[in-house]
Amino acid sequence: MYRKPLTKFLIIIGSVCTAFVLVCCTIAFVRIFRASRETEKAQETLEAQREKMEEMEGTLKSAKKKVERAEKKRLKEEEEKIKVEPSETPIPTYAPTATPTPRASLTPTPGPSSAVSADREQAAVQPSGREERQQAMTGAGHVVGIDPGHQGPHVDMSATEPNGPGSAEMKAKATSGTSGAYSGLGEYQLNLDVSLKLQEVLEERGYRVVMTRTDNDTAISNAERALLAAEEGAEVYVRIHANGSDDHGVQGALSMCPSQDNPYVSELYSESLRLSESLLDAYCAATGFEDRGVQYTDTMTGINWSRVPVTILEMGFMTNEHDDLAMADDEFQQTMAEGIADGIDAYFAER
């Protein structure tokens, strides 16, 4: 008699419990899902903050280097000023006492006209302190070889040449290089654009510049370029390049020079390293690009045939959006050229 109501009651109780469990599970799942999303967002925020901190650290590092170089340059100018400028304090003339000594009486005092003539004669022979300081701050008397890396793809450079003097390893005379993944600009063109701007900056600073190419049509191999720079009197050989990577997140600048064990130009190691460091420091300070350091290479024909200190400056990664679009900008290329010139100034200033 009471079995049916009891059964119904139990069914109702079971349904209510099941519904309650389902509601609790749903709420728990929603909370877990929200917590997971919040955790992911927090991780993304932390990652963004970390990247921003790294970027700020890089900027601060570059700024610190720039300040240190500026202070070093200022101190050097002060030293030069002390060396070359005449004292502003008048040199006291000899005034004989009431009882002149025999030595004083034997030494005639030059008259005003003879002093003026002597001053004019000295000024005609020697440059002023200001002129000497200006000369010290420029590249007057220095010759720099600039190689805009690679060549236009329409020029057939597939023929081979030895990797170094006497080498049995043969390599293509030249290639066209990589290209901008975002700008579409060819590396051969970027290298030429920056090199021509660099030539102008260096010549304005008093350097004589030897260019291995000034267009995309001249067929000249990597070995021929290195030999040309030396034959034209270049004291250093700067090769302008851009980089590429399968990882589009990789960015920044680096320089390359021969190692101490290079089988062809080991004697150029120390000066090539100093040149590489000077260029990279100044370039990164000017552009704000990440400094990826100096790398050693003994497999580059243009290095192995060099007869003077040599470096390759990899200005940035054309496979990275930030570097590629920045380097393709004409105004920024001027900043790049001035940064490289600053590095060349620094190299010769410490020579």
NUVODO-624870 format. One line per 2 residues: number of its first residue (from 1); their letters; for each residue x, y, z of C-alpha. Coordinates in nm, 4 decimals, padded with zeros to 6 digits, m for minus. Layout:
N
NUM = a = X Y Z  ...
This chain:
351
1 = my = 00.0000 00.0000 00.0000  00.2815 00.2417 00.0853
3 = rk = 00.5275 00.0981 m00.1669  00.4370 00.3262 m00.4608
5 = pl = 00.4553 00.6554 m00.2666  00.7881 00.5441 m00.1173
7 = tk = 00.9228 00.4567 m00.4595  00.8159 00.7922 m00.5968
9 = fl = 00.9722 00.9645 m00.2998  01.3016 00.7833 m00.3525
11 = ii = 01.2950 00.8645 m00.7222  01.2365 01.2304 m00.6440
13 = ig = 01.5133 01.2318 m00.3870  01.7490 01.0614 m00.6343
15 = sv = 01.6632 01.3086 m00.9092  01.7168 01.6005 m00.6770
17 = ct = 02.0535 01.4610 m00.5653  02.1569 01.3935 m00.9240
19 = af = 02.0564 01.7435 m01.0280  02.2430 01.8845 m00.7286
21 = vl = 02.5547 01.6890 m00.8183  02.5327 01.8006 m01.1802
23 = vc = 02.4927 02.1626 m01.0733  02.7884 02.1351 m00.8363
25 = ct = 03.0014 01.9697 m01.1064  02.9028 02.2373 m01.3565
27 = ia = 02.9894 02.5136 m01.1124  03.3197 02.3456 m01.0313
29 = fv = 03.3999 02.3014 m01.3995  03.3178 02.6676 m01.4705
31 = ri = 03.5359 02.7788 m01.1822  03.8223 02.5549 m01.2945
33 = fr = 03.7883 02.6842 m01.6505  03.7881 03.0458 m01.5312
35 = as = 04.0871 02.9808 m01.3066  04.2719 02.8225 m01.5972
37 = re = 04.1986 03.1199 m01.8226  04.3057 03.3630 m01.5511
39 = te = 04.6267 03.1645 m01.5025  04.6988 03.1761 m01.8756
41 = ka = 04.6322 03.5502 m01.8833  04.8580 03.5995 m01.5825
43 = qe = 05.1329 03.3998 m01.7529  05.0943 03.6040 m02.0702
45 = tl = 05.1081 03.9249 m01.8683  05.4192 03.8065 m01.6863
47 = ea = 05.5821 03.7057 m02.0146  05.5035 04.0447 m02.1675
49 = qr = 05.6440 04.2186 m01.8587  05.9551 04.0008 m01.8741
51 = ek = 06.0099 04.0868 m02.2423  05.9564 04.4531 m02.1641
53 = me = 06.2081 04.4337 m01.8790  06.4622 04.2648 m02.1086
55 = em = 06.4053 04.5352 m02.3702  06.4503 04.8046 m02.1050
57 = eg = 06.7673 04.6357 m01.9816  06.9011 04.6287 m02.3373
59 = tl = 06.8143 04.9949 m02.3835  06.9775 05.0868 m02.0516
61 = ks = 07.2860 04.8864 m02.1443  07.3132 05.0633 m02.4792
63 = ak = 07.2562 05.4011 m02.3146  07.5215 05.3244 m02.0535
65 = kk = 07.7721 05.2333 m02.3248  07.6878 05.5521 m02.5139
67 = ve = 07.7400 05.7638 m02.2000  08.0688 05.5875 m02.1272
69 = ra = 08.1900 05.6479 m02.4819  08.0820 06.0123 m02.4698
71 = ek = 08.2620 06.0619 m02.1389  08.5711 05.8873 m02.2733
73 = kr = 08.5632 06.1063 m02.5835  08.5182 06.4198 m02.3708
75 = lk = 08.8141 06.3282 m02.1504  09.0276 06.2613 m02.4573
77 = ee = 08.9332 06.6003 m02.6039  09.0237 06.7653 m02.2738
79 = ee = 09.3605 06.5903 m02.2790  09.4194 06.7032 m02.6382
81 = ki = 09.3161 07.0549 m02.5438  09.5681 07.0633 m02.2619
83 = kv = 09.8387 06.9320 m02.4958  09.7822 07.1585 m02.7951
85 = ep = 09.6357 07.4820 m02.6609  09.8699 07.7541 m02.5407
87 = se = 09.8191 07.8577 m02.1838  09.5724 08.1414 m02.1392
89 = tp = 09.7795 08.2707 m01.8498  10.0285 08.5284 m01.9841
91 = ip = 10.3898 08.4194 m01.9511  10.5601 08.6777 m01.7310
93 = ty = 10.8379 08.8696 m01.8996  11.1712 08.9081 m01.7287
95 = ap = 11.1919 09.2312 m01.5353  11.5415 09.3187 m01.4179
97 = ta = 11.5834 09.4181 m01.0560  11.7461 09.7368 m00.9399
99 = tp = 12.0778 09.5545 m00.9463  12.0809 09.3560 m01.2722
101 = tp = 12.3025 09.0545 m01.2908  12.5652 09.0254 m01.5648
103 = ra = 12.3694 08.7302 m01.7242  12.0563 08.9466 m01.7556
105 = sl = 12.2470 09.2297 m01.9119  12.3829 08.9968 m02.1800
107 = tp = 12.0311 08.8809 m02.2842  11.8504 09.1488 m02.4879
109 = tp = 11.4721 09.1767 m02.4377  11.2848 09.1434 m02.7710
111 = gp = 11.0834 09.4450 m02.8668  10.7072 09.4423 m02.9374
113 = ss = 10.7477 09.4311 m03.3140  10.9776 09.1294 m03.3065
115 = av = 10.7399 08.9454 m03.0662  10.4431 09.0058 m03.2974
117 = sa = 10.6414 08.8872 m03.5982  10.7453 08.5732 m03.4119
119 = dr = 10.3847 08.5033 m03.3126  10.2656 08.5465 m03.6717
121 = eq = 10.5399 08.3222 m03.8021  10.4526 08.0521 m03.5488
123 = aa = 10.0821 08.0801 m03.6302  10.1566 08.0441 m04.0005
125 = vq = 10.3532 07.7229 m03.9386  10.1406 07.5568 m03.6679
127 = ps = 09.7611 07.5108 m03.6690  09.5615 07.6492 m03.3801
129 = gr = 09.4578 07.4283 m03.0879  09.1022 07.4250 m03.2188
131 = ee = 09.2128 07.3093 m03.5635  09.4252 07.0328 m03.4123
133 = rq = 09.1338 06.9148 m03.1988  08.9084 06.9085 m03.5039
135 = qa = 09.1690 06.7105 m03.6928  09.1968 06.4632 m03.4040
137 = mt = 08.8189 06.4141 m03.4042  08.8025 06.3275 m03.7742
139 = ga = 08.9419 06.0550 m03.9946  09.1956 06.2858 m04.1604
141 = gh = 09.4803 06.0731 m04.2897  09.2928 05.7404 m04.2501
143 = vv = 09.1657 05.5161 m04.5292  08.8702 05.2808 m04.4781
145 = gi = 08.7604 04.9987 m04.7072  08.3842 04.9432 m04.7218
147 = dp = 08.2331 04.6311 m04.8793  07.8554 04.6328 m04.9408
149 = gh = 07.8078 04.2569 m04.9093  07.6663 04.0335 m05.1870
151 = qg = 07.5588 04.1319 m05.5382  07.2427 04.1702 m05.7459
153 = ph = 07.0838 03.8366 m05.8458  07.1012 03.9308 m06.2141
155 = vd = 07.4838 03.9152 m06.2010  07.6152 03.5607 m06.2455
157 = ms = 07.8692 03.5042 m05.9669  07.8341 03.1251 m05.9555
159 = at = 08.1946 03.0643 m06.0627  08.4197 02.9539 m05.7772
161 = ep = 08.7380 03.0789 m05.6143  08.9635 02.9492 m05.3311
163 = ng = 08.8324 03.0084 m04.9796  09.1723 03.1518 m04.8893
165 = pg = 09.5230 03.1853 m05.0348  09.6351 02.8345 m05.1341
167 = sa = 09.3085 02.6743 m05.0195  09.1769 02.3658 m05.1976
169 = em = 08.8218 02.4517 m05.0848  08.6339 02.6378 m05.3577
171 = ka = 08.3373 02.8661 m05.2953  08.1049 03.0765 m05.5111
173 = ka = 08.2540 03.4163 m05.5896  07.9482 03.5960 m05.4481
175 = ts = 07.5749 03.5544 m05.3797  07.2754 03.7861 m05.3570
177 = gt = 07.2150 03.7157 m04.9861  06.8857 03.6966 m04.7982
179 = sg = 06.5832 03.9281 m04.8218  06.3396 04.1028 m04.5907
181 = ay = 06.0628 03.8691 m04.4770  05.8404 04.1716 m04.4097
183 = sg = 05.9867 04.4530 m04.6213  06.0692 04.2437 m04.9286
185 = lg = 06.3984 04.4359 m04.9584  06.6931 04.2344 m05.0928
187 = ey = 06.9975 04.2159 m04.8667  07.2275 04.3137 m05.1523
189 = ql = 07.0302 04.6391 m05.1907  07.0124 04.7097 m04.8162
191 = nl = 07.3886 04.6602 m04.7821  07.4535 04.8984 m05.0708
193 = dv = 07.2115 05.1654 m04.9428  07.3687 05.1729 m04.5963
195 = sl = 07.7245 05.1551 m04.7358  07.6702 05.4558 m04.9638
197 = kl = 07.5359 05.6548 m04.6684  07.8325 05.5384 m04.4611
199 = qe = 08.0713 05.6522 m04.7346  07.9195 06.0001 m04.7253
201 = vl = 07.9376 06.0218 m04.3445  08.2996 05.9039 m04.3353
203 = ee = 08.4096 06.1444 m04.6073  08.2443 06.4297 m04.4193
205 = rg = 08.4554 06.3283 m04.1191  08.7738 06.3425 m04.3242
207 = yr = 08.8306 05.9764 m04.4139  08.9220 05.8510 m04.7585
209 = vv = 08.6858 05.5661 m04.8443  08.7537 05.2723 m05.0753
211 = mt = 08.4257 05.1178 m05.1969  08.4370 04.7627 m05.3366
213 = rt = 08.1152 04.8321 m05.5284  07.8796 05.1263 m05.5763
215 = dn = 07.6093 04.9506 m05.7793  07.4400 04.6120 m05.8169
217 = dt = 07.5858 04.5404 m06.1596  07.9622 04.5124 m06.1067
219 = ai = 08.0907 04.1546 m06.1103  08.3569 04.1440 m05.8373
221 = sn = 08.4210 03.8421 m05.6168  08.4692 03.8328 m05.2392
223 = ae = 08.8422 03.7658 m05.2722  08.8814 04.0424 m05.5300
225 = ra = 08.7038 04.2867 m05.2992  08.9380 04.2140 m05.0085
227 = ll = 09.2449 04.2523 m05.2288  09.1088 04.5726 m05.3852
229 = aa = 09.0622 04.7353 m05.0438  09.4219 04.6578 m04.9436
231 = ee = 09.5700 04.7627 m05.2782  09.3906 05.0990 m05.2547
233 = ga = 09.5540 05.1655 m04.9166  09.2693 05.0788 m04.6789
235 = ev = 09.3841 05.0494 m04.3163  09.0746 04.8522 m04.2152
237 = yv = 08.8190 04.6536 m04.4124  08.4533 04.6774 m04.3037
239 = ri = 08.2075 04.4369 m04.4647  07.8407 04.5393 m04.4393
241 = ha = 07.5851 04.2555 m04.4196  07.2436 04.1634 m04.2767
243 = ng = 07.1383 03.8382 m04.1126  06.8644 03.5779 m04.1426
245 = sd = 06.7276 03.2943 m03.9292  06.4627 03.0218 m03.9397
247 = dh = 06.3437 03.1604 m03.6053  06.1660 03.4883 m03.6794
249 = gv = 06.1956 03.5873 m03.3135  06.5748 03.6193 m03.3319
251 = qg = 06.6855 03.9813 m03.3630  06.9817 04.2117 m03.3042
253 = al = 07.3246 04.2864 m03.4466  07.6516 04.0978 m03.4290
255 = sm = 07.9990 04.1263 m03.5758  08.2372 03.8620 m03.7069
257 = cp = 08.6159 03.8410 m03.7307  08.8845 03.5789 m03.7886
259 = sq = 08.9829 03.3603 m03.4958  09.3262 03.3390 m03.3415
261 = dn = 09.3735 03.0049 m03.5222  09.2647 03.1225 m03.8676
263 = py = 09.4884 02.9368 m04.1177  09.5180 03.2409 m04.3460
265 = vs = 09.5075 03.5649 m04.1445  09.5724 03.4741 m03.7805
267 = el = 09.8026 03.7772 m03.7545  09.4992 04.0036 m03.8034
269 = ys = 09.3080 03.8501 m03.5117  09.3665 04.1049 m03.2325
271 = es = 09.3103 04.4187 m03.4408  09.0138 04.2616 m03.6212
273 = lr = 08.8585 04.1780 m03.2837  08.9082 04.5341 m03.1595
275 = ls = 08.7581 04.6702 m03.4802  08.4601 04.4340 m03.4463
277 = es = 08.3983 04.5369 m03.0863  08.4259 04.9090 m03.1624
279 = ll = 08.1811 04.8892 m03.4521  07.9280 04.6723 m03.2716
281 = da = 07.9261 04.8836 m02.9541  07.8751 05.2101 m03.1416
283 = yc = 07.6217 05.0636 m03.3855  07.4009 04.9164 m03.1120
285 = aa = 07.4228 05.2368 m02.9097  07.3059 05.4395 m03.2103
287 = tg = 07.0285 05.2055 m03.3279  06.9104 05.0504 m03.0017
289 = fe = 06.9451 04.7046 m03.1575  07.0256 04.4097 m02.9323
291 = dr = 07.3995 04.3444 m02.9023  07.4590 03.9761 m02.9878
293 = gv = 07.8368 04.0004 m02.9485  08.1379 03.9172 m03.1637
295 = qy = 08.1627 03.5789 m03.3347  08.4712 03.4148 m03.4847
297 = td = 08.4681 03.2685 m03.8339  08.7402 03.1166 m04.0498
299 = tm = 08.5185 03.0137 m04.3420  08.4502 03.3526 m04.5039
301 = tg = 08.6406 03.4158 m04.8288  08.6197 03.7935 m04.7852
303 = in = 08.7906 03.7611 m04.4458  09.0492 03.4998 m04.5417
305 = ws = 09.1786 03.7097 m04.8345  09.2016 04.0328 m04.6346
307 = rv = 09.5418 04.1917 m04.5765  09.4254 04.4455 m04.3153
309 = pv = 09.2109 04.4204 m03.9973  08.8689 04.3026 m04.1117
311 = ti = 08.5186 04.2656 m03.9711  08.1714 04.1725 m04.0898
313 = le = 07.8893 04.3718 m03.9342  07.5614 04.1808 m03.9438
315 = mg = 07.3363 04.4852 m03.8992  07.0196 04.2971 m03.8011
317 = fm = 06.7925 04.0056 m03.8896  06.5865 04.0527 m04.2061
319 = tn = 06.3716 03.7605 m04.0891  06.2639 03.9544 m03.7790
321 = eh = 05.9798 04.2021 m03.8209  06.1300 04.4689 m03.5928
323 = dd = 06.4780 04.4610 m03.7455  06.3605 04.4194 m04.1047
325 = la = 06.1161 04.7097 m04.1118  06.3564 04.9373 m03.9220
327 = ma = 06.6479 04.8662 m04.1577  06.4293 04.9249 m04.4640
329 = dd = 06.3521 05.2808 m04.3484  06.5670 05.5392 m04.5279
331 = ef = 06.5919 05.7737 m04.2300  06.6880 05.4907 m03.9964
333 = qq = 06.9551 05.3783 m04.2434  07.1217 05.7156 m04.1877
335 = tm = 07.1268 05.6420 m03.8138  07.2780 05.3009 m03.8890
337 = ae = 07.5511 05.4583 m04.1040  07.6365 05.7170 m03.8397
339 = gi = 07.6579 05.4445 m03.5750  07.9047 05.2463 m03.7885
341 = ad = 08.1081 05.5628 m03.8486  08.1158 05.6256 m03.4733
343 = gi = 08.2625 05.2787 m03.4297  08.5324 05.3488 m03.6880
345 = da = 08.6114 05.6764 m03.5097  08.6428 05.4864 m03.1816
347 = yf = 08.8760 05.2294 m03.3375  09.1193 05.4874 m03.4739
349 = ae = 09.0979 05.6994 m03.1578  09.2403 05.4093 m02.9543
351 = r = 09.4984 05.3076 m03.2121
